[in-house]
Amino acid sequence: PPLQPLAAGALLGGVVFATVWLAQLPLRLAGQWWRRRYDVSDLDYLGYVGGQWSTTLGELAVACLAGAALVAAGRLLGPRAWLGLWIAFVAIAAVYVLVYPLLLSPRLEPLDDRALAVEIQALAREAGLGETTVEVRKARERTRAVNAEAIGAGPTTRVILWDTLLEPDVGRDEIRFVAAHELSHVAKRHPWKGVAWFALLALPGAWLLGRLIRLGEPASVPAAALLLVCLQLLTLPLVSAISRRYETEADYEALRLTRDRQAAEQLYRRFVRTSLADPDPPRALHLLLSTHPTLVERIATARAAALPGGRGSP
């Protein structure tokens, strides 16, 4: 039957995902053991593994679709299958930017502190953004690390504060600064620039996939997955460098918006205490894996920023 190869490709895509997930599980559990040992998280192991079941099932579904797409592209497009796959990959990345806010919505609650919400909305307007909503994400049960997010893919920008940020010992100025940092990502269009970089890097990868893998056959799905993982590892230093560049830009913009170098430094130091982040990791490891500047570099940036009249100015 015509659909049998597609079903086989989808099945193999799911098997590859499940194999990788199981292979990573001991490392993830070891990481959770470390977080529990040093009081970064109180979540038990069953809750850690099962608490993200909806995300895991979603990733499994994507893996199945990817397996079916590899087979379908090879059979329908022949030698141009790689180009069709590249277009599909880029379209999926763009759709993800648009759909991600909808995936988060069920886990969010309105911010009760209306005065703080008004302050953050004022920062958004100063950053050149339009209507902004401020919401809270429950993270306390999984971690004591502090963080925030901002999403803007349509007419409305959404700032999402982790509930760990709303603890009494966290300064209001620190919350404003982390919100300004996340708003800066939206104002500078970093999510869409990320899609553009993905499109650029995925083009030669898709071409290699078409040249080295016999697309159209279900049996080629594991080999295609292995090739994509190898390409991802090869591009990791460049992707990490791009991410660090955007994070540095967001830091500078947040300093401009808040004019508060003291809050920035307090927040960076809090990152060390709450998540036990290494403030100055080994250089080679940092260049390969780090998506943010080191905390030592971020503190130096805050101290050196020219902010006339700002808080903490020399």
VEXZA-374202 format. One record per residue (C-alpha): x, z, y; residue in three letters. Coordinates in steps of 0.2 Angstrom, whole numbers. Each point is the difference from the previous one (the first is absolute). Example, Ala and Ser with C-alpha at 12.3 -4.5 7.8 and 13.67 -1.06 7.14 Angstrom:
BEGIN
+-------+-------+-------+------+
!  east !    up ! north ! code !
+-------+-------+-------+------+
!    62 !    39 !   -22 !  ALA !
!     6 !    -3 !    17 !  SER !
+-------+-------+-------+------+
This chain:
BEGIN
+-------+-------+-------+------+
!  east !    up ! north ! code !
+-------+-------+-------+------+
!     0 !     0 !     0 !  PRO !
!     6 !    -4 !    18 !  PRO !
!    -1 !    18 !     5 !  LEU !
!    10 !     7 !   -15 !  GLN !
!    17 !    -3 !     8 !  PRO !
!    -5 !     8 !    16 !  LEU !
!    -7 !    15 !    -9 !  ALA !
!    17 !     1 !   -10 !  ALA !
!     9 !     0 !    17 !  GLY !
!   -10 !    13 !     7 !  ALA !
!     2 !    11 !   -15 !  LEU !
!    19 !    -2 !     0 !  LEU !
!     0 !     4 !    19 !  GLY !
!    -9 !    16 !    -4 !  GLY !
!    12 !     4 !   -15 !  VAL !
!    15 !    -3 !    11 !  VAL !
!    -7 !    12 !    14 !  PHE !
!    -4 !    13 !   -13 !  ALA !
!    18 !    -1 !    -8 !  THR !
!     8 !     2 !    17 !  VAL !
!   -12 !    14 !     5 !  TRP !
!     4 !    10 !   -16 !  LEU !
!    19 !    -4 !     2 !  ALA !
!    -1 !     8 !    18 !  GLN !
!   -11 !    15 !    -5 !  LEU !
!    15 !    11 !    -6 !  PRO !
!     9 !    -3 !    17 !  LEU !
!   -16 !     4 !    10 !  ARG !
!    -4 !    16 !   -10 !  LEU !
!    19 !     5 !     3 !  ALA !
!    -3 !    -3 !    19 !  GLY !
!   -16 !    10 !    -1 !  GLN !
!    10 !    14 !    -9 !  TRP !
!    12 !     0 !    14 !  TRP !
!   -13 !     1 !    13 !  ARG !
!    -9 !    14 !    -9 !  ARG !
!    17 !    10 !    -2 !  ARG !
!     4 !    -1 !    18 !  TYR !
!   -18 !     3 !     6 !  ASP !
!    -3 !   -17 !     8 !  VAL !
!   -16 !    -2 !   -11 !  SER !
!   -11 !    12 !   -10 !  ASP !
!    -9 !   -14 !    -9 !  LEU !
!     1 !     2 !   -19 !  ASP !
!     6 !   -15 !   -11 !  TYR !
!   -17 !    -5 !    -6 !  LEU !
!    -7 !    -1 !    17 !  GLY !
!    16 !    -9 !     6 !  TYR !
!    -2 !   -14 !   -14 !  VAL !
!   -19 !    -1 !     1 !  GLY !
!    -3 !     3 !    18 !  GLY !
!     4 !   -18 !     4 !  GLN !
!   -10 !    -8 !   -13 !  TRP !
!    -9 !   -11 !    12 !  SER !
!    16 !    -7 !     7 !  THR !
!     7 !    -2 !   -18 !  THR !
!   -15 !   -10 !    -6 !  LEU !
!     0 !   -11 !    16 !  GLY !
!    19 !    -4 !    -3 !  GLU !
!    -5 !    -4 !   -19 !  LEU !
!   -13 !   -12 !     6 !  ALA !
!    12 !    -8 !    12 !  VAL !
!    12 !    -2 !   -14 !  ALA !
!   -13 !    -8 !   -12 !  CYS !
!    -5 !   -12 !    14 !  LEU !
!    18 !    -4 !     3 !  ALA !
!     3 !    -4 !   -18 !  GLY !
!   -16 !   -12 !     0 !  ALA !
!     6 !    -8 !    16 !  ALA !
!    17 !    -4 !    -7 !  LEU !
!    -8 !    -9 !   -15 !  VAL !
!   -14 !    -9 !    11 !  ALA !
!    13 !    -6 !    13 !  ALA !
!    11 !    -7 !   -13 !  GLY !
!   -14 !    -9 !    -9 !  ARG !
!    -9 !    -6 !    16 !  LEU !
!    14 !    -4 !    12 !  LEU !
!    14 !    -5 !   -12 !  GLY !
!    17 !    -2 !     9 !  PRO !
!    -8 !     6 !    16 !  ARG !
!    -6 !    17 !    -8 !  ALA !
!    14 !    10 !     9 !  TRP !
!    -7 !    -6 !    17 !  LEU !
!   -18 !     5 !    -5 !  GLY !
!     6 !    17 !    -5 !  LEU !
!    10 !     2 !    16 !  TRP !
!   -16 !    -3 !    10 !  ILE !
!   -10 !    12 !   -11 !  ALA !
!    13 !    14 !     2 !  PHE !
!     1 !    -2 !    19 !  VAL !
!   -19 !     0 !     0 !  ALA !
!    -1 !    16 !   -10 !  ILE !
!    12 !     8 !    11 !  ALA !
!   -10 !    -4 !    15 !  ALA !
!   -17 !     5 !    -8 !  VAL !
!     8 !    17 !    -5 !  TYR !
!     4 !     3 !    19 !  VAL !
!   -18 !    -3 !     4 !  LEU !
!    -8 !     9 !   -15 !  VAL !
!    12 !    16 !     0 !  TYR !
!   -11 !     9 !    13 !  PRO !
!   -15 !    -2 !   -11 !  LEU !
!     9 !     7 !   -15 !  LEU !
!     5 !    15 !     9 !  LEU !
!   -17 !     4 !     8 !  SER !
!    -8 !    10 !   -14 !  PRO !
!    15 !    12 !     1 !  ARG !
!    -1 !     3 !    19 !  LEU !
!    -9 !    13 !    11 !  GLU !
!    -3 !     0 !    19 !  PRO !
!    12 !    11 !    10 !  LEU !
!    -9 !    16 !     5 !  ASP !
!    12 !     3 !    15 !  ASP !
!    -8 !   -12 !    13 !  ARG !
!    13 !     5 !    13 !  ALA !
!    14 !    -6 !   -11 !  LEU !
!   -10 !   -16 !    -4 !  ALA !
!    -2 !    -4 !    18 !  VAL !
!    19 !     3 !     3 !  GLU !
!     4 !   -12 !   -14 !  ILE !
!   -12 !   -13 !     6 !  GLN !
!     8 !     1 !    17 !  ALA !
!    17 !    -4 !    -8 !  LEU !
!    -8 !   -15 !    -9 !  ALA !
!    -6 !    -7 !    17 !  ARG !
!    17 !     3 !     8 !  GLU !
!     7 !   -10 !   -15 !  ALA !
!   -12 !   -14 !     4 !  GLY !
!   -12 !     2 !   -14 !  LEU !
!   -19 !     0 !     1 !  GLY !
!   -13 !    11 !    -8 !  GLU !
!     9 !    14 !   -11 !  THR !
!    -8 !    12 !   -13 !  THR !
!    10 !    15 !    -6 !  VAL !
!    -3 !     7 !   -17 !  GLU !
!     7 !    12 !   -13 !  VAL !
!     7 !    -3 !   -17 !  ARG !
!     0 !    14 !   -13 !  LYS !
!    18 !     1 !    -6 !  ALA !
!     3 !    19 !    -1 !  ARG !
!    -5 !     1 !   -18 !  GLU !
!    14 !   -13 !    -5 !  ARG !
!    14 !     5 !    13 !  THR !
!     5 !    11 !    14 !  ARG !
!     9 !   -15 !     8 !  ALA !
!    -7 !    -5 !    17 !  VAL !
!    -4 !   -18 !     5 !  ASN !
!   -12 !   -12 !     8 !  ALA !
!    -5 !   -18 !    -1 !  GLU !
!    -8 !   -13 !    12 !  ALA !
!   -10 !   -15 !    -5 !  ILE !
!    -5 !   -14 !    11 !  GLY !
!    -5 !   -17 !    -7 !  ALA !
!   -16 !    -3 !    10 !  GLY !
!    -8 !     5 !    16 !  PRO !
!     2 !    19 !    -4 !  THR !
!    16 !    10 !    -3 !  THR !
!    -1 !    15 !   -11 !  ARG !
!    13 !    14 !     1 !  VAL !
!     0 !    11 !   -16 !  ILE !
!     8 !    17 !     0 !  LEU !
!     4 !     9 !   -16 !  TRP !
!    -8 !    17 !     0 !  ASP !
!    17 !     8 !    -2 !  THR !
!     4 !    -5 !    18 !  LEU !
!   -15 !    11 !     5 !  LEU !
!     8 !    16 !    -6 !  GLU !
!     1 !    14 !    14 !  PRO !
!    19 !    -1 !     0 !  ASP !
!     1 !   -19 !     4 !  VAL !
!     1 !    -2 !    19 !  GLY !
!   -13 !   -11 !     9 !  ARG !
!    14 !   -10 !     8 !  ASP !
!     7 !    -4 !   -17 !  GLU !
!   -17 !    -6 !    -6 !  ILE !
!    -1 !   -11 !    16 !  ARG !
!    17 !    -7 !    -3 !  PHE !
!    -3 !    -5 !   -18 !  VAL !
!   -16 !    -8 !     5 !  ALA !
!     9 !   -10 !    14 !  ALA !
!    13 !    -6 !   -13 !  HIS !
!   -14 !    -6 !   -12 !  GLU !
!    -9 !    -8 !    15 !  LEU !
!    15 !    -9 !     5 !  SER !
!     1 !    -9 !   -17 !  HIS !
!   -17 !    -7 !     3 !  VAL !
!     4 !    -4 !    18 !  ALA !
!    16 !    -9 !    -5 !  LYS !
!   -10 !    -9 !   -14 !  ARG !
!    12 !     6 !   -13 !  HIS !
!   -12 !    -2 !   -15 !  PRO !
!    -3 !   -19 !     4 !  TRP !
!    19 !    -2 !     3 !  LYS !
!     2 !     7 !   -17 !  GLY !
!   -12 !   -13 !    -7 !  VAL !
!    11 !   -13 !     9 !  ALA !
!    16 !     6 !    -8 !  TRP !
!    -8 !     1 !   -17 !  PHE !
!    -6 !   -18 !     2 !  ALA !
!    18 !    -5 !     5 !  LEU !
!     8 !     9 !   -15 !  LEU !
!   -13 !    -4 !   -13 !  ALA !
!     2 !   -19 !     3 !  LEU !
!    17 !    -2 !    -9 !  PRO !
!    -5 !    13 !   -12 !  GLY !
!   -16 !   -10 !    -5 !  ALA !
!    11 !   -16 !    -1 !  TRP !
!    12 !     8 !   -12 !  LEU !
!   -15 !     6 !   -10 !  LEU !
!    -6 !   -18 !    -2 !  GLY !
!    18 !    -6 !    -4 !  ARG !
!     4 !    13 !   -13 !  LEU !
!   -16 !     5 !    -8 !  ILE !
!   -12 !   -11 !   -10 !  ARG !
!   -16 !     4 !    10 !  LEU !
!   -16 !    -4 !    -9 !  GLY !
!     4 !     9 !   -16 !  GLU !
!    -6 !    18 !    -3 !  PRO !
!    16 !     4 !    -8 !  ALA !
!    10 !    -3 !    16 !  SER !
!    -9 !    15 !     9 !  VAL !
!    13 !    13 !    -5 !  PRO !
!    15 !   -11 !     4 !  ALA !
!    -8 !    -4 !    17 !  ALA !
!    -3 !    19 !     3 !  ALA !
!    18 !     3 !    -4 !  LEU !
!     6 !   -13 !    12 !  LEU !
!   -10 !     7 !    14 !  LEU !
!     6 !    17 !    -3 !  VAL !
!    18 !    -7 !     1 !  CYS !
!    -3 !    -9 !    16 !  LEU !
!    -8 !    16 !     7 !  GLN !
!    16 !     9 !    -3 !  LEU !
!    11 !   -13 !     7 !  LEU !
!   -10 !     0 !    16 !  THR !
!    -2 !    19 !     1 !  LEU !
!    15 !     3 !    13 !  PRO !
!    -7 !   -13 !    12 !  LEU !
!   -18 !     6 !    -2 !  VAL !
!     6 !    18 !     3 !  SER !
!    10 !    -6 !    15 !  ALA !
!   -15 !    -8 !     8 !  ILE !
!   -11 !    16 !    -3 !  SER !
!    14 !    10 !     8 !  ARG !
!     0 !   -11 !    15 !  ARG !
!   -19 !     1 !     3 !  TYR !
!     0 !    19 !    -3 !  GLU !
!    14 !     1 !    14 !  THR !
!   -11 !   -10 !    11 !  GLU !
!   -15 !    11 !    -3 !  ALA !
!    11 !    15 !     4 !  ASP !
!     5 !    -7 !    17 !  TYR !
!   -17 !    -5 !     4 !  GLU !
!    -7 !    17 !    -5 !  ALA !
!    13 !     8 !    12 !  LEU !
!    -6 !   -11 !    14 !  ARG !
!   -18 !     4 !    -3 !  LEU !
!     2 !    19 !    -1 !  THR !
!    16 !     2 !    11 !  ARG !
!     3 !    15 !   -12 !  ASP !
!    17 !     0 !    -8 !  ARG !
!    -1 !    19 !    -5 !  GLN !
!   -16 !    -3 !   -10 !  ALA !
!     8 !   -15 !    -9 !  ALA !
!    15 !    11 !    -5 !  GLU !
!   -11 !    14 !    -6 !  GLN !
!   -10 !   -12 !   -10 !  LEU !
!    16 !    -8 !    -8 !  TYR !
!     6 !    18 !    -4 !  ARG !
!   -17 !     4 !    -8 !  ARG !
!     2 !   -15 !   -11 !  PHE !
!    15 !     8 !    -8 !  VAL !
!    -8 !    17 !    -2 !  ARG !
!   -17 !    -7 !    -7 !  THR !
!     6 !   -14 !   -12 !  SER !
!    18 !     6 !    -2 !  LEU !
!     6 !   -18 !     6 !  ALA !
!    19 !    -2 !     0 !  ASP !
!     4 !    -1 !    19 !  PRO !
!    15 !   -11 !    -3 !  ASP !
!     1 !    -8 !   -17 !  PRO !
!    15 !   -10 !    -7 !  PRO !
!     2 !   -16 !    10 !  ARG !
!    -1 !   -12 !   -15 !  ALA !
!   -16 !     9 !    -7 !  LEU !
!    -8 !    -1 !    18 !  HIS !
!     4 !   -18 !     3 !  LEU !
!    -7 !    -5 !   -17 !  LEU !
!   -16 !    11 !    -1 !  LEU !
!    -4 !     8 !    16 !  SER !
!   -15 !    -7 !    10 !  THR !
!     3 !    12 !    15 !  HIS !
!    15 !     4 !    10 !  PRO !
!     8 !    16 !    -6 !  THR !
!    -7 !    16 !     9 !  LEU !
!    17 !     3 !     8 !  VAL !
!    -1 !   -18 !     7 !  GLU !
!   -18 !     3 !     6 !  ARG !
!     5 !    17 !     9 !  ILE !
!    14 !    -9 !     8 !  ALA !
!   -12 !   -14 !     6 !  THR !
!   -11 !    13 !     7 !  ALA !
!    14 !     9 !     9 !  ARG !
!     7 !   -16 !     8 !  ALA !
!   -16 !    -8 !     5 !  ALA !
!    -2 !    -2 !    19 !  ALA !
!   -16 !     9 !     4 !  LEU !
!     0 !     4 !    19 !  PRO !
!   -11 !    15 !     2 !  GLY !
!    -3 !     2 !   -18 !  GLY !
!    -1 !    16 !   -10 !  ARG !
!    17 !     5 !    -6 !  GLY !
!     9 !   -11 !    13 !  SER !
!    18 !     6 !     4 !  PRO !
+-------+-------+-------+------+
